[in-house]
Amino acid sequence: MKTSASLSKQVSSELHFPDNAAAQILFGDLNRNLRTVELATGVTINARGNTLQISGPNHAVAIVARLFEQLDQLIRKGYPIFTQDIAFGLKILESSPGAKLENIFLDKVYITSRNRVISPKSVNQKNYIDAIRGHDIVFGIGPAGTGKTYLAVAMAVSALAAERVRSIILTRPAVEAGEKLGFLPGDMAQKVDPYLRPLTDALNDMLGQERSQELVERGIIEIAPLAFMRGRTLNNAFIILDEAQNTTREQMKMFLTRIGFDSRAVVTGDVTQIDLPGSAQSGLIDAQRLLGGIKGIHFSYFAKSDVVRHPLVQEIIEAYEKQPGKRDRTKSART
C-alpha cells in the first residue's frame, strides 16, 4: 500500500488485488460496492483493473483500506460478500480499528433452511455469541435492531441441531406496547400469538415454516407467555426470555429460578422501551443490580452502532435518545 499526504491532511492509498475473481466480487457489479463505500465515508475511489486508488481524509482512507483488505481475505476464504456486509464492516472498523472481520463474520452460528449463514455482524454481537457459549445465563441488553433475540434464537436452534439440548423454550411477558388491544378472539394460542409473533418469525426464518411448525407440534419447541413458566423446572433446554424489560421483579425471579440441569438461558431486553403500567419497576433493571457479580451469569450490552436493521433505525434511536420521553424509566445499575 502506497500513501502520500498533503498539507490538508488528504491522503491517497493504492491497493492491488491479485485474485481477479475475488476482486470482481469485492468491487461488486458495475463497482457498486465501491460506490457504497464512497457514499458512506466521503472518500473517492478509482478502479483501474484490479487496483484501487482511494483518496480523502487520512482517517477515512485508512479505514476503507483496511476494510477492502480484510474483505478480500474473506472472499478468498469463501465468504459471500453482500452490500450489507460492507456497511457492517465499516461500522466495526470505525468503532474498533484493530478488529479482524474474519473473526466476526466467519463465526457461523447457524445455516438456515435457505442456506443463509447467520453470523455476528459487530464486535458486541461476537462477544454476545461467545458469552452464550461460555455461560449458563446471559443477559443481552440494548436498543431495538441489534440482533439480541435473533442471535439468541439462532444459538438455540444450533444447540438443538447439535443435540446439546432436548428442547427450546421461547417466552415473553404479554404486555401491550402502549395501546390497549381489548379482548382478543379465539382460543388461548390465538390470544397470545400476537405477543409471541417475533419469536415465531425468527424460527420460521431459520428452520422454514413447515419444519418449525412440526417441532412445535411435537413439543420440542415451545412458545408460550411468561405466566406459563410458573411452577416448572426446565431441564436440558435452551430458554429465551424476550422483551424482559417488561417483566416485574417477581416475574424475573420466577423465570430465573425455573432453570434446571443442563439448561442455558438468554434474557433479552431494551430498557428504553419499558411498557409496564404506572411506576412498576422493570425486572430487567433490577436483575442488573442484583446479579452482576454472580459467576456463570454474564451481561452483554449493545449500542446503537450494533443496529443491523435499515440504516435509518440507528438515526431514529439517536433522535429519541436526544429527546427522552416523560415516562423514561431506563436508569439501570450499569455504570
Secondary structure as UniProt FT lines:
FT   STRAND          2..5
FT   TURN            7..8
FT   STRAND          10..16
FT   HELIX           20..27
FT   HELIX           29..31
FT   HELIX           32..41
FT   STRAND          44..48
FT   TURN            49..50
FT   STRAND          51..57
FT   HELIX           58..76
FT   TURN            77..78
FT   HELIX           83..95
FT   TURN            97..98
FT   HELIX           101..105
FT   STRAND          110..111
FT   TURN            113..114
FT   STRAND          117..118
FT   HELIX           123..134
FT   STRAND          137..141
FT   TURN            144..145
FT   HELIX           148..161
FT   TURN            162..163
FT   STRAND          167..172
FT   HELIX           188..207
FT   HELIX           209..217
FT   TURN            218..219
FT   STRAND          221..225
FT   HELIX           226..229
FT   TURN            230..231
FT   STRAND          237..241
FT   HELIX           244..246
FT   HELIX           249..256
FT   TURN            257..258
FT   TURN            261..262
FT   STRAND          264..269
FT   TURN            271..272
FT   TURN            278..279
FT   HELIX           283..291
FT   TURN            292..293
FT   TURN            295..296
FT   STRAND          297..301
FT   HELIX           304..306
FT   HELIX           311..322
FT   TURN            326..327
//
